[in-house]
C-alpha cells in the first residue's frame, strides 16, 4: 500500500496516525530524503529504511498517537558503529533527520437535508478540514451543477442520495459523526431523530426547528419510540447561536456552523 493510500485509510476509519518522512540525508543512508512511512496504532505502511532508524521512529510515532496534543518533531540519527542504538547497529556512515507529523482524527459531519439552509451550511463547513456527508432524498438538490459551489472544498465531500430511507445512511457514517437534521419533511426529520438515537456510534445530534415542532417530536420519541428522557436529551434543538435571530438561509447557516464549531472545541471530537 502506498503512503497516500495508508493516510486515506486512517482518515476513512477515523484513526490517528503519524506520517514519518526522511527530511535530510548526509552521506550514506538506507533511504533517500523524501522516503515515507505511515504509522498507525496497530500497523505501519511504507519504509524509511528499516533497522534502528525505522524502529525508533515507529516507537516515537506510537507515543505521539497516544499523546493528547502531539506536535511535529524532528529526530536525528547518526549511522555509525560508535552510537548506542535501541534496536541494533546501523553503520552506513551517514546522518539522517526524520520528520514525524501527527495525522489527527478528522472530524465528520452529516447534513440531512440540502435545501436552502443545508446548502449554505455545506458551503461554510466545506472550508473546514473534515469529512462532510450531504444526504437528501431529492436527487435534484444533489445535482452536480448545484453542488458545484463546493468544488474548491477543503473538506472531503460525500454525497448520499436516499430516495426512500435517508435514516439508513446513519449506520454507514464514521464513528463520532456529528449529525444535523434539517430536511424538507417533518416526518423525515422525525424518523431520522428516532434512528439517530438508536445509532450508538454517532457524535452530537442537532435538529432544526421551532419549539412547537420539538414538543411534538419529543412526545412521539417517548411514546412511539420508547426512548427515555435522558436519551432524547441527546438531541439539541434549536441549533445555532441563540443570540443570532436572522431568518435568511445564509444567516441561519452561519449560526449553525458557529454552534457546531463551538461543540468541536468543547468536546474535542
C-alpha positions in Angstrom: 0.0 0.0 0.0 1.3 3.5 -0.9 1.7 6.0 1.9 -1.0 8.1 0.4 -3.4 5.2 0.4 -2.4 4.5 4.1 -3.2 8.1 5.1 -6.6 7.8 3.3 -7.3 4.6 5.1 -6.6 6.1 8.5 -8.7 9.1 7.7 -11.7 7.0 6.5 -11.5 4.9 9.7 -11.1 8.0 11.8 -7.9 6.6 13.3 -4.9 8.7 14.4 -1.5 8.2 12.9 1.8 9.7 12.1 3.5 10.5 8.8 7.2 9.8 9.0 9.5 11.4 6.3 13.2 11.3 5.8 13.8 15.0 5.8 17.6 15.2 5.2 20.4 12.8 4.4 24.2 13.4 4.7 26.5 10.7 3.5 25.2 7.2 3.1 21.8 6.1 4.4 19.3 3.3 3.6 16.8 5.6 2.0 17.0 9.0 0.3 15.3 12.2 1.5 11.6 12.1 0.9 11.1 8.4 1.8 7.9 8.0 3.8 6.4 5.7 6.4 2.8 5.9 7.8 2.4 4.6 11.4 -1.0 3.7 13.0 -1.8 2.2 16.4 -1.5 -1.3 15.1 0.1 -1.1 11.7 2.7 0.6 9.6 3.0 1.2 5.8 5.9 2.1 3.7 9.6 2.3 4.9 12.3 4.8 5.8 15.0 2.2 5.5 14.4 -0.4 8.3 16.8 -1.0 11.1 17.2 1.2 14.2 16.0 4.4 12.5 12.7 2.9 11.5 12.1 1.1 14.7 12.8 4.1 16.9 10.6 6.3 14.6 7.8 3.8 14.9 8.1 3.7 18.7 8.1 7.5 18.9 5.2 7.7 16.5 3.1 5.5 18.7 3.9 7.6 21.7 2.7 10.6 19.8 -0.5 8.8 18.8 -1.3 8.4 22.5 -0.4 12.0 23.4 -3.2 14.5 24.0 -1.8 17.2 21.7 1.1 16.0 19.6 3.3 18.4 17.6 5.6 17.7 14.6 9.0 16.6 15.6 12.5 16.2 14.1 14.7 13.2 15.1 18.4 13.0 14.2 20.3 9.7 13.7 24.0 9.1 13.3 24.5 5.9 11.3 27.8 4.5 12.7 29.0 1.8 15.0 30.1 4.2 17.7 26.5 5.1 18.5 24.5 3.1 21.1 21.2 2.3 19.5 18.0 0.9 20.9 17.3 -1.5 18.0 20.7 -2.7 16.7 23.6 -1.1 14.8 23.4 0.8 11.5 26.8 1.8 10.3 26.1 3.2 6.8 28.3 6.2 7.7 25.8 9.0 7.2 23.4 11.0 9.2 19.6 11.2 8.8 17.0 13.6 10.0 13.4 12.3 10.2 10.3 14.4 10.5 7.3 13.0 12.3 3.9 14.7 11.6 0.8 13.8 13.5 -2.2 12.7 11.5 -5.1 13.6 13.8 -8.6 12.1 13.5 -10.6 14.2 11.1 -14.0 15.3 12.3 -17.0 14.2 10.4 -20.4 16.0 9.9 -23.5 14.7 8.2 -26.1 17.2 7.0 -29.5 15.6 6.3 -31.4 17.9 4.0 -29.5 20.0 1.4 -32.2 22.7 0.8 -31.6 26.4 1.1 -30.1 26.3 4.6 -28.4 22.9 4.1 -26.5 24.1 1.0 -25.4 27.4 2.7 -24.3 25.3 5.7 -22.4 22.9 3.4 -20.6 25.9 1.8 -19.4 27.0 5.2 -18.4 23.6 6.5 -16.7 22.7 3.3 -14.0 25.3 4.2 -13.0 23.1 7.2 -10.8 20.1 7.2 -13.4 17.4 7.8 -15.5 14.7 6.2 -18.7 16.3 5.1 -21.7 14.0 4.3 -24.6 15.5 2.4 -27.8 13.4 2.5 -31.1 14.1 0.7 -34.0 12.2 -0.7 -34.3 14.7 -3.6 -32.0 14.0 -6.5 -32.2 17.4 -8.0 -30.8 19.0 -4.8 -27.7 16.9 -5.1 -27.2 17.6 -8.8 -23.6 18.2 -9.8 -24.3 21.7 -11.1 -26.0 22.7 -7.8 -23.2 21.3 -5.7 -20.6 22.9 -8.0 -20.2 25.7 -5.3 -18.3 23.0 -3.3 -15.7 22.2 -6.0 -13.0 24.1 -4.1 -13.8 22.4 -0.8 -11.1 21.7 1.8 -13.4 19.1 3.3 -13.9 15.7 1.6 -17.5 15.8 0.5 -19.6 12.6 0.3 -23.0 12.8 -1.4 -25.8 10.4 -0.5 -29.0 10.2 -2.5 -31.6 8.3 -0.5 -35.0 8.4 -2.2 -36.7 6.1 0.3 -35.0 5.8 3.7 -32.4 8.5 4.5 -32.0 7.1 8.0 -30.2 4.1 6.6 -27.2 6.3 6.0 -26.7 6.8 9.7 -25.3 3.3 10.1 -22.8 3.9 7.4 -21.4 7.1 8.9 -17.9 7.0 10.6 -17.8 6.8 14.4 -18.3 10.1 16.1 -20.0 11.8 13.1 -21.9 14.9 14.2 -25.4 14.8 12.7 -27.5 17.8 11.7 -31.2 17.1 10.7 -32.8 19.7 8.5 -34.9 18.0 5.8 -37.9 19.4 3.9 -40.2 17.0 5.6 -41.1 16.8 9.3 -41.9 13.1 9.0 -38.5 12.5 7.6 -36.9 14.6 10.4 -38.8 12.6 13.0 -37.7 9.3 11.5 -34.1 10.5 11.5 -34.3 11.6 15.1 -35.6 8.2 16.1 -33.0 6.3 14.1 -30.1 8.6 15.3 -31.0 7.9 18.9 -30.7 4.1 18.1 -27.3 4.5 16.4 -24.8 4.3 19.1 -21.6 5.4 17.3 -22.7 8.9 16.4 -21.5 12.2 17.9 -23.8 15.1 18.6 -27.3 15.2 17.1 -28.9 18.5 16.1 -32.4 19.3 14.9 -33.5 22.5 13.2 -37.0 23.8 14.0 -39.3 25.6 16.4 -40.2 24.9 20.0 -43.6 23.6 18.9 -42.0 21.2 16.4 -39.7 19.8 19.2 -42.7 19.4 21.6 -44.4 17.2 19.1 -41.2 15.3 18.3 -40.3 14.8 22.0 -43.7 13.3 22.8 -43.5 11.0 19.8 -40.0 9.9 20.6 -41.1 9.0 24.1 -44.5 7.4 23.4 -43.9 5.7 20.0 -40.2 5.4 20.0 -39.8 4.2 23.6 -36.9 6.5 24.3 -36.4 7.8 27.9 -35.8 11.4 28.6 -32.0 11.1 29.0 -31.7 9.5 25.6 -34.0 12.1 24.0 -31.9 14.8 25.5 -29.0 13.8 23.2 -30.8 15.8 20.5 -30.0 19.5 20.6 -32.8 21.8 19.3 -32.9 24.5 18.3 -29.5 24.5 16.7 -27.4 27.6 16.2 -26.4 30.5 18.4 -29.3 31.8 20.5 -28.4 35.5 20.0 -28.5 35.3 16.2 -32.1 35.7 15.1 -32.0 36.3 11.4 -34.1 34.0 9.2 -32.2 34.2 5.9 -30.7 30.8 5.0 -27.1 32.2 5.0 -27.6 33.7 8.4 -29.0 30.5 9.8 -26.2 28.6 8.3 -23.5 30.8 9.8 -25.2 30.5 13.2 -25.5 26.7 13.0 -21.9 26.4 11.8 -20.6 28.5 14.6 -22.5 26.5 17.2 -21.1 23.3 15.7 -17.5 24.6 15.8 -18.1 25.5 19.4 -19.2 21.9 20.0 -16.0 20.7 18.4 -13.9 22.9 20.8 -15.8 21.8 23.9 -15.8 18.0 23.1 -12.6 17.6 21.2 -14.4 15.4 18.7 
